[in-house]
């Protein structure tokens, strides 16, 4: 079993690592090894030291959901929190999950622009991003410039409310995208996603297209998924509210 390096650790499959903890996992700052998983758990603590804020991004306790202390506040223009040199490659035949609670200050039903929740790596096929995609008007996982999976037209977080979103893959290559605990898309793709290392950017894509609103409790797991992507409904979509307290 791979040892966990960090502090404030719970006994849950994805470990509770506060942003202020000092930890590393072979692939650069911001990673933690748990068995075969590499994960980032971002609580966006005001005392966090692993990320750098860009633009007008701010840690705002007043915008946080009821179960969290803080949220990352973004105004939609060049705002982000960046974790440098983060290892976020998803190898072939490997489980993974990207999830967060998001709050949009904009109505996402009209295809005005793509809004990125989190992105990793350079533009093109070596990177990925989890976002609201304007082409499909959906929460989507994109591989560089190409759509890998999308949730179907109109299935997006409602304006001015906190919503759980997730993109999960099991080791067999089954993907599922969930919005508010409901699965809106499935796909089969066990190939690798991304290559090498890069910066993990929260709230902004490598080509711009910033999130306008707030993000809280972001988790990126590689080698593990807490959800079965083949089921239609998550039993506890607010899992992060339970796991990441303290």
Backbone torsions as a table, in degrees:
resi	resn	phi	psi	omega
1	UNK	NA	133.7	176.8
2	UNK	-71.4	135.5	-178.8
3	UNK	-79.1	149.4	179.2
4	UNK	-95.8	131.9	177.8
5	UNK	-110.2	120.4	-179.9
6	UNK	159.7	-171.1	-179.3
7	UNK	-130.1	168.7	177.8
8	UNK	54.0	53.9	-170.3
9	UNK	-94.3	132.0	173.5
10	UNK	-97.4	177.2	-178.8
11	UNK	-100.4	24.6	-179.7
12	UNK	-87.4	159.3	-178.5
13	UNK	-56.0	-43.9	169.2
14	UNK	-94.7	122.0	-171.4
15	UNK	-78.1	153.5	-177.6
16	UNK	-88.9	101.9	-179.7
17	UNK	-117.1	117.6	177.8
18	UNK	-74.1	152.5	-180.0
19	UNK	-59.4	-29.6	-177.6
20	UNK	-78.6	-8.7	-179.2
21	UNK	-72.8	149.8	175.7
22	UNK	-96.2	115.0	179.3
23	UNK	-152.9	156.9	178.8
24	UNK	-151.3	164.0	-176.6
25	UNK	-151.9	55.2	170.5
26	UNK	73.2	-28.1	-175.7
27	UNK	-108.8	10.6	179.1
28	UNK	117.5	167.1	-177.1
29	UNK	-60.5	145.4	176.6
30	UNK	94.2	3.0	178.5
31	UNK	-112.1	155.7	175.3
32	UNK	-142.3	133.3	-177.5
33	UNK	-94.7	124.4	176.9
34	UNK	-132.4	110.5	-169.0
35	UNK	53.2	-113.3	178.5
36	UNK	-104.9	12.6	-174.6
37	UNK	-97.5	146.0	168.4
38	UNK	-118.7	126.2	-173.3
39	UNK	-139.7	148.7	167.7
40	UNK	-116.8	128.7	173.6
41	UNK	-117.6	111.4	-175.6
42	UNK	-106.8	108.1	175.3
43	UNK	-91.4	-8.9	-178.6
44	UNK	55.0	51.0	176.0
45	UNK	-71.2	145.6	178.7
46	UNK	-62.8	-24.4	-178.9
47	UNK	-95.5	7.4	-177.4
48	UNK	-62.3	145.0	-177.6
49	UNK	-122.8	-3.4	-174.6
50	UNK	-89.0	-12.4	-179.0
51	UNK	-124.4	157.2	176.7
52	UNK	-116.1	132.9	179.0
53	UNK	-85.2	140.3	178.9
54	UNK	-123.2	153.4	179.4
55	UNK	64.0	-136.8	178.8
56	UNK	-97.3	15.4	178.7
57	UNK	-58.7	142.1	-177.1
58	UNK	-148.4	153.3	172.2
59	UNK	-87.6	121.0	-170.6
60	UNK	-131.4	109.6	179.5
61	UNK	-71.3	-25.9	-178.3
62	UNK	-71.7	-20.8	179.6
63	UNK	-93.2	-4.7	-173.8
64	UNK	-69.3	147.3	172.3
65	UNK	-64.1	165.2	-171.9
66	UNK	-60.5	-27.0	-176.1
67	UNK	-93.0	-1.5	-176.6
68	UNK	-119.2	161.1	178.6
69	UNK	-87.6	-39.3	-174.4
70	UNK	-136.5	165.3	172.0
71	UNK	-140.8	157.4	174.5
72	UNK	-88.9	114.5	-178.5
73	UNK	-90.2	130.3	-176.2
74	UNK	-134.5	136.6	-177.2
75	UNK	-100.2	4.6	175.7
76	UNK	89.5	2.0	-179.2
77	UNK	-134.8	99.9	174.5
78	UNK	59.8	31.0	177.0
79	UNK	-102.6	142.0	179.7
80	UNK	-168.3	166.4	166.2
81	UNK	-123.6	123.0	-172.7
82	UNK	-113.5	127.9	171.4
83	UNK	-102.7	111.0	-173.5
84	UNK	-77.9	144.1	174.1
85	UNK	52.3	50.8	-179.4
86	UNK	-93.7	132.2	178.8
87	UNK	-83.3	104.9	-176.1
88	UNK	-129.8	28.7	174.3
89	UNK	-75.7	133.3	173.3
90	UNK	-100.3	105.5	-179.0
91	UNK	-65.5	163.2	176.5
92	UNK	-60.7	147.3	177.2
93	UNK	55.3	39.5	-177.2
94	UNK	-129.3	135.0	177.6
95	UNK	-70.5	153.7	178.5
96	UNK	-161.2	159.6	176.4
97	UNK	-154.9	135.0	173.0
98	UNK	-121.4	123.8	-177.6
99	UNK	-148.1	155.8	179.3
100	UNK	-166.3	164.7	164.4
101	UNK	-98.9	131.0	-177.1
102	UNK	-126.5	151.2	178.3
103	UNK	-132.8	119.5	-178.5
104	UNK	-104.7	128.4	174.5
105	UNK	-80.9	-7.4	-179.0
106	UNK	-113.8	153.5	169.3
107	UNK	-75.8	124.5	-175.2
108	UNK	-95.3	8.9	-176.1
109	UNK	-77.7	-19.2	-179.5
110	UNK	-105.7	140.4	-172.2
111	UNK	-82.1	62.6	-178.4
112	UNK	-76.5	-44.0	179.1
113	UNK	-163.8	155.9	173.3
114	UNK	-71.3	141.9	179.7
115	UNK	-125.3	113.5	-174.2
116	UNK	-86.8	131.5	173.4
117	UNK	-85.7	-50.2	177.0
118	UNK	-154.1	142.2	177.9
119	UNK	-136.9	160.3	179.9
120	UNK	-143.9	142.6	173.0
121	UNK	81.7	177.8	179.4
122	UNK	-75.8	166.3	177.1
123	UNK	-63.8	149.3	-179.4
124	UNK	106.2	-166.8	-171.3
125	UNK	-71.7	-13.4	-179.4
126	UNK	-84.4	-4.3	-179.5
127	UNK	-115.9	176.2	172.9
128	UNK	-146.7	159.9	174.4
129	UNK	-149.7	146.6	178.2
130	UNK	-112.7	122.2	-165.3
131	UNK	-160.2	174.2	160.2
132	UNK	-87.8	121.2	-176.4
133	UNK	-101.1	124.7	-175.7
134	UNK	-69.6	-28.2	-177.9
135	UNK	-64.9	-46.4	-178.5
136	UNK	-98.6	-4.0	-177.1
137	UNK	51.7	51.6	-170.5
138	UNK	-147.9	158.4	163.5
139	UNK	-70.5	129.7	-170.7
140	UNK	-144.3	155.2	169.4
141	UNK	-110.5	120.7	-177.4
142	UNK	-112.3	143.7	174.3
143	UNK	-103.8	101.2	-176.1
144	UNK	61.7	-118.6	-179.9
145	UNK	-98.0	1.4	-174.5
146	UNK	-110.8	139.3	176.6
147	UNK	-71.9	125.0	175.8
148	UNK	-92.8	-41.8	-176.2
149	UNK	-156.4	142.3	176.9
150	UNK	-139.9	161.3	-170.0
151	UNK	-94.9	0.2	-179.1
152	UNK	96.7	145.9	-175.0
153	UNK	-56.2	131.2	172.3
154	UNK	85.5	-8.6	-179.1
155	UNK	-88.8	85.3	-174.7
156	UNK	-136.1	163.6	174.8
157	UNK	-61.6	141.1	176.7
158	UNK	-69.7	153.5	178.5
159	UNK	-67.4	141.2	172.0
160	UNK	60.5	39.2	174.0
161	UNK	-152.3	148.0	178.4
162	UNK	-77.3	131.2	-177.9
163	UNK	-136.0	135.9	175.4
164	UNK	-83.1	131.1	176.1
165	UNK	-129.0	146.6	-178.2
166	UNK	-154.0	145.3	169.5
167	UNK	-124.5	119.4	-173.1
168	UNK	-128.4	146.0	174.0
169	UNK	-135.7	136.0	172.8
170	UNK	-91.6	174.7	-175.0
171	UNK	-65.6	-19.1	178.1
172	UNK	-80.8	-6.8	178.4
173	UNK	95.2	10.3	178.6
174	UNK	-83.4	118.9	178.3
175	UNK	-99.2	150.7	170.1
176	UNK	-145.6	140.2	173.7
177	UNK	-114.0	130.5	-175.8
178	UNK	-119.6	137.1	174.7
179	UNK	-127.8	117.6	-177.8
180	UNK	61.7	30.0	178.1
181	UNK	88.4	-5.4	179.8
182	UNK	-106.2	134.0	178.6
183	UNK	-82.7	127.7	-178.8
184	UNK	-114.8	-2.3	178.2
185	UNK	-157.1	149.2	172.7
186	UNK	-134.5	155.7	177.5
187	UNK	-160.9	161.8	176.8
188	UNK	-121.4	113.1	-178.5
189	UNK	-160.2	105.9	-177.8
190	UNK	-101.6	9.3	-179.1
191	UNK	-73.9	164.4	180.0
192	UNK	-67.3	149.6	178.0
193	UNK	-122.8	113.2	-178.9
194	UNK	85.9	172.1	177.3
195	UNK	-155.6	147.2	177.9
196	UNK	65.2	-161.0	179.9
197	UNK	-110.3	165.3	179.3
198	UNK	-169.7	-176.1	178.2
199	UNK	-87.4	137.8	172.4
200	UNK	-93.7	119.5	-173.8
201	UNK	-116.6	118.9	-179.0
202	UNK	-95.2	127.8	176.1
203	UNK	89.8	-2.7	-178.1
204	UNK	-152.6	147.7	177.5
205	UNK	-94.4	168.8	177.6
206	UNK	-70.2	-10.9	175.7
207	UNK	-116.9	20.4	-178.4
208	UNK	94.2	-140.4	178.3
209	UNK	59.3	70.7	-170.9
210	UNK	-83.8	153.7	172.9
211	UNK	-75.3	139.2	178.6
212	UNK	-115.7	103.2	-176.7
213	UNK	148.4	-125.4	-177.4
214	UNK	-148.8	155.8	178.6
215	UNK	-134.4	138.3	178.9
216	UNK	-141.0	150.5	174.3
217	UNK	52.7	59.9	176.6
218	UNK	-84.7	132.5	176.0
219	UNK	-131.0	128.9	172.9
220	UNK	-118.5	116.3	-178.8
221	UNK	-119.2	134.3	176.6
222	UNK	-128.6	120.5	-174.2
223	UNK	103.9	-0.2	-176.8
224	UNK	-160.5	142.0	169.1
225	UNK	-131.3	130.5	179.7
226	UNK	-76.7	-11.6	-176.4
227	UNK	-120.2	149.8	173.7
228	UNK	-85.9	111.7	-176.6
229	UNK	-69.5	-6.3	-179.4
230	UNK	-92.2	-7.2	179.9
231	UNK	-89.5	157.9	-174.0
232	UNK	-87.5	-23.3	-176.5
233	UNK	-140.5	133.4	174.3
234	UNK	-77.5	131.5	-177.8
235	UNK	-68.7	-36.7	-178.8
236	UNK	-134.3	81.8	-179.3
237	UNK	-66.6	-16.4	176.8
238	UNK	-96.6	32.5	177.7
239	UNK	-49.8	-38.5	-176.8
240	UNK	-65.7	-28.5	177.8
241	UNK	-64.4	-31.6	178.1
242	UNK	-79.6	-45.1	-169.3
243	UNK	-77.2	-32.4	-167.3
244	UNK	-107.0	40.0	179.0
245	UNK	-93.8	137.3	177.7
246	UNK	98.1	NA	NA
